[in-house]
Amino acid sequence: MPRPESAEAASSLAEAWHAELAAWVKDMRSYGDKLHDSADTYEANEAAAERAFGEVAVGDMRPT
C-alpha cells in the first residue's frame, strides 16, 4: 500500500469487517437460541401428543 490513503482505507475496511463479523456472530447466536427453543417446543408437543393419543405404529398411519 504505497499511499497514506491506502492505509486509511485498509483501516476503515478492517473496522467495517469487524462490525459486520460482530453483527453476524450476534445473529447466529440468536438463530441458535431460537432453533434450540423450537426443538424444545417440538419435543414437548410430541410428548404431549403421545400422552394424549398413545404411541401410534407407523403401519397404522397408512390408508387401507
PyMOL Python script that loads the backbone (N, CA, C, O; Angstrom):
from pymol import cmd

cmd.read_pdbstr("""\
ATOM      1  N   MET A   1       0.847  -1.170   0.000  1.00  0.00           N
ATOM      2  CA  MET A   1       0.000   0.000   0.000  1.00  0.00           C
ATOM      3  C   MET A   1       0.898   1.241   0.000  1.00  0.00           C
ATOM      4  O   MET A   1       1.420   1.635   1.043  1.00  0.00           O
ATOM      5  N   PRO A   2       1.067   1.826  -1.124  1.00  0.00           N
ATOM      6  CA  PRO A   2       2.055   2.887  -1.256  1.00  0.00           C
ATOM      7  C   PRO A   2       1.626   4.262  -0.734  1.00  0.00           C
ATOM      8  O   PRO A   2       2.493   5.107  -0.514  1.00  0.00           O
ATOM      9  N   ARG A   3       0.387   4.514  -0.534  1.00  0.00           N
ATOM     10  CA  ARG A   3      -0.046   5.866  -0.174  1.00  0.00           C
ATOM     11  C   ARG A   3      -0.736   5.870   1.193  1.00  0.00           C
ATOM     12  O   ARG A   3      -1.288   4.857   1.622  1.00  0.00           O
ATOM     13  N   PRO A   4      -0.697   7.007   1.863  1.00  0.00           N
ATOM     14  CA  PRO A   4      -1.388   7.107   3.156  1.00  0.00           C
ATOM     15  C   PRO A   4      -2.896   6.857   3.034  1.00  0.00           C
ATOM     16  O   PRO A   4      -3.523   6.337   3.957  1.00  0.00           O
ATOM     17  N   GLU A   5      -3.465   7.233   1.892  1.00  0.00           N
ATOM     18  CA  GLU A   5      -4.894   6.997   1.685  1.00  0.00           C
ATOM     19  C   GLU A   5      -5.215   5.504   1.708  1.00  0.00           C
ATOM     20  O   GLU A   5      -6.273   5.094   2.185  1.00  0.00           O
ATOM     21  N   SER A   6      -4.288   4.695   1.186  1.00  0.00           N
ATOM     22  CA  SER A   6      -4.491   3.252   1.180  1.00  0.00           C
ATOM     23  C   SER A   6      -4.531   2.708   2.599  1.00  0.00           C
ATOM     24  O   SER A   6      -5.346   1.839   2.911  1.00  0.00           O
ATOM     25  N   ALA A   7      -3.661   3.212   3.455  1.00  0.00           N
ATOM     26  CA  ALA A   7      -3.631   2.770   4.846  1.00  0.00           C
ATOM     27  C   ALA A   7      -4.926   3.160   5.547  1.00  0.00           C
ATOM     28  O   ALA A   7      -5.471   2.380   6.329  1.00  0.00           O
ATOM     29  N   GLU A   8      -5.413   4.345   5.274  1.00  0.00           N
ATOM     30  CA  GLU A   8      -6.679   4.787   5.862  1.00  0.00           C
ATOM     31  C   GLU A   8      -7.837   3.907   5.374  1.00  0.00           C
ATOM     32  O   GLU A   8      -8.717   3.528   6.148  1.00  0.00           O
ATOM     33  N   ALA A   9      -7.815   3.595   4.086  1.00  0.00           N
ATOM     34  CA  ALA A   9      -8.866   2.746   3.529  1.00  0.00           C
ATOM     35  C   ALA A   9      -8.809   1.349   4.148  1.00  0.00           C
ATOM     36  O   ALA A   9      -9.846   0.758   4.447  1.00  0.00           O
ATOM     37  N   ALA A  10      -7.604   0.826   4.337  1.00  0.00           N
ATOM     38  CA  ALA A  10      -7.458  -0.501   4.943  1.00  0.00           C
ATOM     39  C   ALA A  10      -7.967  -0.481   6.385  1.00  0.00           C
ATOM     40  O   ALA A  10      -8.602  -1.433   6.838  1.00  0.00           O
ATOM     41  N   SER A  11      -7.693   0.582   7.085  1.00  0.00           N
ATOM     42  CA  SER A  11      -8.176   0.712   8.461  1.00  0.00           C
ATOM     43  C   SER A  11      -9.700   0.768   8.500  1.00  0.00           C
ATOM     44  O   SER A  11     -10.333   0.125   9.337  1.00  0.00           O
ATOM     45  N   SER A  12     -10.276   1.539   7.594  1.00  0.00           N
ATOM     46  CA  SER A  12     -11.737   1.635   7.516  1.00  0.00           C
ATOM     47  C   SER A  12     -12.352   0.293   7.155  1.00  0.00           C
ATOM     48  O   SER A  12     -13.385  -0.094   7.701  1.00  0.00           O
ATOM     49  N   LEU A  13     -11.716  -0.408   6.237  1.00  0.00           N
ATOM     50  CA  LEU A  13     -12.203  -1.724   5.831  1.00  0.00           C
ATOM     51  C   LEU A  13     -12.145  -2.699   7.009  1.00  0.00           C
ATOM     52  O   LEU A  13     -13.081  -3.468   7.230  1.00  0.00           O
ATOM     53  N   ALA A  14     -11.059  -2.664   7.752  1.00  0.00           N
ATOM     54  CA  ALA A  14     -10.924  -3.549   8.909  1.00  0.00           C
ATOM     55  C   ALA A  14     -12.012  -3.260   9.937  1.00  0.00           C
ATOM     56  O   ALA A  14     -12.591  -4.188  10.502  1.00  0.00           O
ATOM     57  N   GLU A  15     -12.290  -2.008  10.180  1.00  0.00           N
ATOM     58  CA  GLU A  15     -13.350  -1.641  11.126  1.00  0.00           C
ATOM     59  C   GLU A  15     -14.713  -2.124  10.632  1.00  0.00           C
ATOM     60  O   GLU A  15     -15.519  -2.643  11.404  1.00  0.00           O
ATOM     61  N   ALA A  16     -14.956  -1.946   9.340  1.00  0.00           N
ATOM     62  CA  ALA A  16     -16.232  -2.382   8.770  1.00  0.00           C
ATOM     63  C   ALA A  16     -16.373  -3.902   8.866  1.00  0.00           C
ATOM     64  O   ALA A  16     -17.438  -4.401   9.230  1.00  0.00           O
ATOM     65  N   TRP A  17     -15.310  -4.642   8.542  1.00  0.00           N
ATOM     66  CA  TRP A  17     -15.350  -6.100   8.635  1.00  0.00           C
ATOM     67  C   TRP A  17     -15.568  -6.544  10.077  1.00  0.00           C
ATOM     68  O   TRP A  17     -16.323  -7.482  10.334  1.00  0.00           O
ATOM     69  N   HIS A  18     -14.916  -5.880  11.004  1.00  0.00           N
ATOM     70  CA  HIS A  18     -15.086  -6.229  12.422  1.00  0.00           C
ATOM     71  C   HIS A  18     -16.545  -6.032  12.840  1.00  0.00           C
ATOM     72  O   HIS A  18     -17.115  -6.882  13.525  1.00  0.00           O
ATOM     73  N   ALA A  19     -17.140  -4.929  12.434  1.00  0.00           N
ATOM     74  CA  ALA A  19     -18.539  -4.648  12.776  1.00  0.00           C
ATOM     75  C   ALA A  19     -19.467  -5.673  12.131  1.00  0.00           C
ATOM     76  O   ALA A  19     -20.400  -6.160  12.770  1.00  0.00           O
ATOM     77  N   GLU A  20     -19.212  -5.997  10.870  1.00  0.00           N
ATOM     78  CA  GLU A  20     -20.041  -6.991  10.174  1.00  0.00           C
ATOM     79  C   GLU A  20     -19.924  -8.358  10.826  1.00  0.00           C
ATOM     80  O   GLU A  20     -20.922  -9.056  11.008  1.00  0.00           O
ATOM     81  N   LEU A  21     -18.701  -8.738  11.178  1.00  0.00           N
ATOM     82  CA  LEU A  21     -18.494 -10.039  11.804  1.00  0.00           C
ATOM     83  C   LEU A  21     -19.179 -10.091  13.167  1.00  0.00           C
ATOM     84  O   LEU A  21     -19.802 -11.097  13.507  1.00  0.00           O
ATOM     85  N   ALA A  22     -19.070  -9.029  13.939  1.00  0.00           N
ATOM     86  CA  ALA A  22     -19.721  -8.985  15.248  1.00  0.00           C
ATOM     87  C   ALA A  22     -21.243  -9.097  15.102  1.00  0.00           C
ATOM     88  O   ALA A  22     -21.894  -9.790  15.884  1.00  0.00           O
ATOM     89  N   ALA A  23     -21.802  -8.424  14.113  1.00  0.00           N
ATOM     90  CA  ALA A  23     -23.246  -8.496  13.871  1.00  0.00           C
ATOM     91  C   ALA A  23     -23.637  -9.910  13.440  1.00  0.00           C
ATOM     92  O   ALA A  23     -24.661 -10.434  13.878  1.00  0.00           O
ATOM     93  N   TRP A  24     -22.820 -10.528  12.579  1.00  0.00           N
ATOM     94  CA  TRP A  24     -23.103 -11.885  12.115  1.00  0.00           C
ATOM     95  C   TRP A  24     -23.082 -12.866  13.285  1.00  0.00           C
ATOM     96  O   TRP A  24     -23.962 -13.720  13.398  1.00  0.00           O
ATOM     97  N   VAL A  25     -22.081 -12.744  14.150  1.00  0.00           N
ATOM     98  CA  VAL A  25     -21.980 -13.628  15.314  1.00  0.00           C
ATOM     99  C   VAL A  25     -23.208 -13.455  16.206  1.00  0.00           C
ATOM    100  O   VAL A  25     -23.781 -14.439  16.676  1.00  0.00           O
ATOM    101  N   LYS A  26     -23.607 -12.220  16.436  1.00  0.00           N
ATOM    102  CA  LYS A  26     -24.796 -11.952  17.252  1.00  0.00           C
ATOM    103  C   LYS A  26     -26.031 -12.604  16.623  1.00  0.00           C
ATOM    104  O   LYS A  26     -26.822 -13.236  17.323  1.00  0.00           O
ATOM    105  N   ASP A  27     -26.195 -12.453  15.317  1.00  0.00           N
ATOM    106  CA  ASP A  27     -27.337 -13.041  14.617  1.00  0.00           C
ATOM    107  C   ASP A  27     -27.309 -14.571  14.676  1.00  0.00           C
ATOM    108  O   ASP A  27     -28.351 -15.205  14.846  1.00  0.00           O
ATOM    109  N   MET A  28     -26.121 -15.162  14.537  1.00  0.00           N
ATOM    110  CA  MET A  28     -26.012 -16.621  14.581  1.00  0.00           C
ATOM    111  C   MET A  28     -26.322 -17.148  15.983  1.00  0.00           C
ATOM    112  O   MET A  28     -26.934 -18.206  16.124  1.00  0.00           O
ATOM    113  N   ARG A  29     -25.908 -16.426  17.006  1.00  0.00           N
ATOM    114  CA  ARG A  29     -26.247 -16.836  18.373  1.00  0.00           C
ATOM    115  C   ARG A  29     -27.754 -16.772  18.582  1.00  0.00           C
ATOM    116  O   ARG A  29     -28.342 -17.674  19.178  1.00  0.00           O
ATOM    117  N   SER A  30     -28.372 -15.715  18.095  1.00  0.00           N
ATOM    118  CA  SER A  30     -29.823 -15.583  18.201  1.00  0.00           C
ATOM    119  C   SER A  30     -30.516 -16.704  17.439  1.00  0.00           C
ATOM    120  O   SER A  30     -31.472 -17.293  17.943  1.00  0.00           O
ATOM    121  N   TYR A  31     -30.055 -17.003  16.246  1.00  0.00           N
ATOM    122  CA  TYR A  31     -30.614 -18.087  15.444  1.00  0.00           C
ATOM    123  C   TYR A  31     -30.488 -19.418  16.185  1.00  0.00           C
ATOM    124  O   TYR A  31     -31.438 -20.199  16.238  1.00  0.00           O
ATOM    125  N   GLY A  32     -29.314 -19.668  16.754  1.00  0.00           N
ATOM    126  CA  GLY A  32     -29.100 -20.897  17.501  1.00  0.00           C
ATOM    127  C   GLY A  32     -30.034 -21.005  18.698  1.00  0.00           C
ATOM    128  O   GLY A  32     -30.579 -22.074  18.975  1.00  0.00           O
ATOM    129  N   ASP A  33     -30.215 -19.897  19.403  1.00  0.00           N
ATOM    130  CA  ASP A  33     -31.137 -19.895  20.545  1.00  0.00           C
ATOM    131  C   ASP A  33     -32.565 -20.209  20.098  1.00  0.00           C
ATOM    132  O   ASP A  33     -33.265 -20.994  20.738  1.00  0.00           O
ATOM    133  N   LYS A  34     -32.982 -19.597  19.008  1.00  0.00           N
ATOM    134  CA  LYS A  34     -34.339 -19.832  18.501  1.00  0.00           C
ATOM    135  C   LYS A  34     -34.496 -21.265  17.996  1.00  0.00           C
ATOM    136  O   LYS A  34     -35.545 -21.881  18.185  1.00  0.00           O
ATOM    137  N   LEU A  35     -33.472 -21.783  17.365  1.00  0.00           N
ATOM    138  CA  LEU A  35     -33.515 -23.163  16.888  1.00  0.00           C
ATOM    139  C   LEU A  35     -33.606 -24.124  18.075  1.00  0.00           C
ATOM    140  O   LEU A  35     -34.356 -25.099  18.031  1.00  0.00           O
ATOM    141  N   HIS A  36     -32.856 -23.852  19.119  1.00  0.00           N
ATOM    142  CA  HIS A  36     -32.913 -24.670  20.325  1.00  0.00           C
ATOM    143  C   HIS A  36     -34.307 -24.608  20.950  1.00  0.00           C
ATOM    144  O   HIS A  36     -34.867 -25.634  21.336  1.00  0.00           O
ATOM    145  N   ASP A  37     -34.857 -23.409  21.046  1.00  0.00           N
ATOM    146  CA  ASP A  37     -36.213 -23.252  21.592  1.00  0.00           C
ATOM    147  C   ASP A  37     -37.242 -24.006  20.752  1.00  0.00           C
ATOM    148  O   ASP A  37     -38.154 -24.629  21.295  1.00  0.00           O
ATOM    149  N   SER A  38     -37.095 -23.949  19.443  1.00  0.00           N
ATOM    150  CA  SER A  38     -38.015 -24.656  18.551  1.00  0.00           C
ATOM    151  C   SER A  38     -37.919 -26.166  18.756  1.00  0.00           C
ATOM    152  O   SER A  38     -38.935 -26.862  18.770  1.00  0.00           O
ATOM    153  N   ALA A  39     -36.704 -26.664  18.913  1.00  0.00           N
ATOM    154  CA  ALA A  39     -36.524 -28.095  19.144  1.00  0.00           C
ATOM    155  C   ALA A  39     -37.166 -28.514  20.464  1.00  0.00           C
ATOM    156  O   ALA A  39     -37.810 -29.560  20.544  1.00  0.00           O
ATOM    157  N   ASP A  40     -36.986 -27.695  21.494  1.00  0.00           N
ATOM    158  CA  ASP A  40     -37.620 -27.997  22.787  1.00  0.00           C
ATOM    159  C   ASP A  40     -39.142 -28.015  22.660  1.00  0.00           C
ATOM    160  O   ASP A  40     -39.805 -28.900  23.200  1.00  0.00           O
ATOM    161  N   THR A  41     -39.688 -27.039  21.950  1.00  0.00           N
ATOM    162  CA  THR A  41     -41.137 -26.972  21.757  1.00  0.00           C
ATOM    163  C   THR A  41     -41.631 -28.179  20.976  1.00  0.00           C
ATOM    164  O   THR A  41     -42.656 -28.765  21.323  1.00  0.00           O
ATOM    165  N   TYR A  42     -40.918 -28.554  19.930  1.00  0.00           N
ATOM    166  CA  TYR A  42     -41.290 -29.718  19.128  1.00  0.00           C
ATOM    167  C   TYR A  42     -41.314 -30.976  19.994  1.00  0.00           C
ATOM    168  O   TYR A  42     -42.271 -31.750  19.957  1.00  0.00           O
ATOM    169  N   GLU A  43     -40.255 -31.169  20.769  1.00  0.00           N
ATOM    170  CA  GLU A  43     -40.193 -32.356  21.625  1.00  0.00           C
ATOM    171  C   GLU A  43     -41.317 -32.355  22.655  1.00  0.00           C
ATOM    172  O   GLU A  43     -41.909 -33.400  22.926  1.00  0.00           O
ATOM    173  N   ALA A  44     -41.615 -31.206  23.225  1.00  0.00           N
ATOM    174  CA  ALA A  44     -42.699 -31.117  24.207  1.00  0.00           C
ATOM    175  C   ALA A  44     -44.040 -31.430  23.561  1.00  0.00           C
ATOM    176  O   ALA A  44     -44.871 -32.119  24.152  1.00  0.00           O
ATOM    177  N   ASN A  45     -44.251 -30.929  22.355  1.00  0.00           N
ATOM    178  CA  ASN A  45     -45.506 -31.214  21.642  1.00  0.00           C
ATOM    179  C   ASN A  45     -45.620 -32.689  21.273  1.00  0.00           C
ATOM    180  O   ASN A  45     -46.700 -33.273  21.367  1.00  0.00           O
ATOM    181  N   GLU A  46     -44.522 -33.283  20.858  1.00  0.00           N
ATOM    182  CA  GLU A  46     -44.537 -34.712  20.538  1.00  0.00           C
ATOM    183  C   GLU A  46     -44.860 -35.533  21.784  1.00  0.00           C
ATOM    184  O   GLU A  46     -45.643 -36.481  21.725  1.00  0.00           O
ATOM    185  N   ALA A  47     -44.256 -35.165  22.904  1.00  0.00           N
ATOM    186  CA  ALA A  47     -44.518 -35.889  24.153  1.00  0.00           C
ATOM    187  C   ALA A  47     -45.975 -35.710  24.584  1.00  0.00           C
ATOM    188  O   ALA A  47     -46.603 -36.663  25.045  1.00  0.00           O
ATOM    189  N   ALA A  48     -46.511 -34.510  24.440  1.00  0.00           N
ATOM    190  CA  ALA A  48     -47.909 -34.257  24.796  1.00  0.00           C
ATOM    191  C   ALA A  48     -48.852 -35.056  23.897  1.00  0.00           C
ATOM    192  O   ALA A  48     -49.850 -35.596  24.375  1.00  0.00           O
ATOM    193  N   ALA A  49     -48.552 -35.133  22.618  1.00  0.00           N
ATOM    194  CA  ALA A  49     -49.390 -35.901  21.691  1.00  0.00           C
ATOM    195  C   ALA A  49     -49.339 -37.382  22.028  1.00  0.00           C
ATOM    196  O   ALA A  49     -50.356 -38.072  21.975  1.00  0.00           O
ATOM    197  N   GLU A  50     -48.162 -37.864  22.373  1.00  0.00           N
ATOM    198  CA  GLU A  50     -48.053 -39.282  22.729  1.00  0.00           C
ATOM    199  C   GLU A  50     -48.842 -39.580  24.000  1.00  0.00           C
ATOM    200  O   GLU A  50     -49.491 -40.620  24.106  1.00  0.00           O
ATOM    201  N   ARG A  51     -48.782 -38.660  24.964  1.00  0.00           N
ATOM    202  CA  ARG A  51     -49.578 -38.863  26.186  1.00  0.00           C
ATOM    203  C   ARG A  51     -51.070 -38.830  25.879  1.00  0.00           C
ATOM    204  O   ARG A  51     -51.845 -39.595  26.453  1.00  0.00           O
ATOM    205  N   ALA A  52     -51.468 -37.948  24.979  1.00  0.00           N
ATOM    206  CA  ALA A  52     -52.890 -37.793  24.671  1.00  0.00           C
ATOM    207  C   ALA A  52     -53.431 -38.932  23.814  1.00  0.00           C
ATOM    208  O   ALA A  52     -54.551 -39.394  24.033  1.00  0.00           O
ATOM    209  N   PHE A  53     -52.648 -39.386  22.844  1.00  0.00           N
ATOM    210  CA  PHE A  53     -53.153 -40.360  21.878  1.00  0.00           C
ATOM    211  C   PHE A  53     -52.503 -41.726  21.992  1.00  0.00           C
ATOM    212  O   PHE A  53     -52.959 -42.678  21.358  1.00  0.00           O
ATOM    213  N   GLY A  54     -51.471 -41.842  22.769  1.00  0.00           N
ATOM    214  CA  GLY A  54     -50.735 -43.095  22.846  1.00  0.00           C
ATOM    215  C   GLY A  54     -49.773 -43.207  21.679  1.00  0.00           C
ATOM    216  O   GLY A  54     -49.800 -42.394  20.756  1.00  0.00           O
ATOM    217  N   GLU A  55     -48.944 -44.199  21.727  1.00  0.00           N
ATOM    218  CA  GLU A  55     -47.971 -44.395  20.664  1.00  0.00           C
ATOM    219  C   GLU A  55     -48.663 -44.986  19.442  1.00  0.00           C
ATOM    220  O   GLU A  55     -49.434 -45.938  19.564  1.00  0.00           O
ATOM    221  N   VAL A  56     -48.394 -44.430  18.273  1.00  0.00           N
ATOM    222  CA  VAL A  56     -49.010 -44.896  17.026  1.00  0.00           C
ATOM    223  C   VAL A  56     -47.929 -45.574  16.196  1.00  0.00           C
ATOM    224  O   VAL A  56     -46.896 -44.971  15.905  1.00  0.00           O
ATOM    225  N   ALA A  57     -48.159 -46.799  15.824  1.00  0.00           N
ATOM    226  CA  ALA A  57     -47.200 -47.517  14.987  1.00  0.00           C
ATOM    227  C   ALA A  57     -47.259 -46.938  13.571  1.00  0.00           C
ATOM    228  O   ALA A  57     -48.319 -46.522  13.102  1.00  0.00           O
ATOM    229  N   VAL A  58     -46.129 -46.919  12.915  1.00  0.00           N
ATOM    230  CA  VAL A  58     -46.065 -46.343  11.564  1.00  0.00           C
ATOM    231  C   VAL A  58     -47.014 -47.044  10.627  1.00  0.00           C
ATOM    232  O   VAL A  58     -47.640 -46.382   9.800  1.00  0.00           O
ATOM    233  N   GLY A  59     -47.151 -48.332  10.711  1.00  0.00           N
ATOM    234  CA  GLY A  59     -48.030 -49.087   9.827  1.00  0.00           C
ATOM    235  C   GLY A  59     -49.492 -48.694  10.005  1.00  0.00           C
ATOM    236  O   GLY A  59     -50.288 -48.839   9.078  1.00  0.00           O
ATOM    237  N   ASP A  60     -49.848 -48.202  11.179  1.00  0.00           N
ATOM    238  CA  ASP A  60     -51.231 -47.818  11.441  1.00  0.00           C
ATOM    239  C   ASP A  60     -51.621 -46.522  10.752  1.00  0.00           C
ATOM    240  O   ASP A  60     -52.806 -46.197  10.678  1.00  0.00           O
ATOM    241  N   MET A  61     -50.651 -45.779  10.249  1.00  0.00           N
ATOM    242  CA  MET A  61     -50.952 -44.494   9.630  1.00  0.00           C
ATOM    243  C   MET A  61     -51.232 -44.618   8.139  1.00  0.00           C
ATOM    244  O   MET A  61     -51.643 -43.644   7.508  1.00  0.00           O
ATOM    245  N   ARG A  62     -51.022 -45.773   7.577  1.00  0.00           N
ATOM    246  CA  ARG A  62     -51.232 -45.967   6.139  1.00  0.00           C
ATOM    247  C   ARG A  62     -52.712 -46.129   5.838  1.00  0.00           C
ATOM    248  O   ARG A  62     -53.430 -46.781   6.596  1.00  0.00           O
ATOM    249  N   PRO A  63     -53.179 -45.543   4.741  1.00  0.00           N
ATOM    250  CA  PRO A  63     -54.581 -45.717   4.375  1.00  0.00           C
ATOM    251  C   PRO A  63     -54.847 -47.172   3.997  1.00  0.00           C
ATOM    252  O   PRO A  63     -53.963 -47.860   3.485  1.00  0.00           O
ATOM    253  N   THR A  64     -56.070 -47.633   4.252  1.00  0.00           N
ATOM    254  CA  THR A  64     -56.420 -49.012   3.903  1.00  0.00           C
ATOM    255  C   THR A  64     -57.272 -49.063   2.664  1.00  0.00           C
ATOM    256  O   THR A  64     -57.659 -50.147   2.226  1.00  0.00           O
TER     257      THR A  64
END
""", "prot")
cmd.dss("prot")
cmd.show_as("cartoon", "prot")
cmd.util.cbc("prot")
cmd.orient("prot")
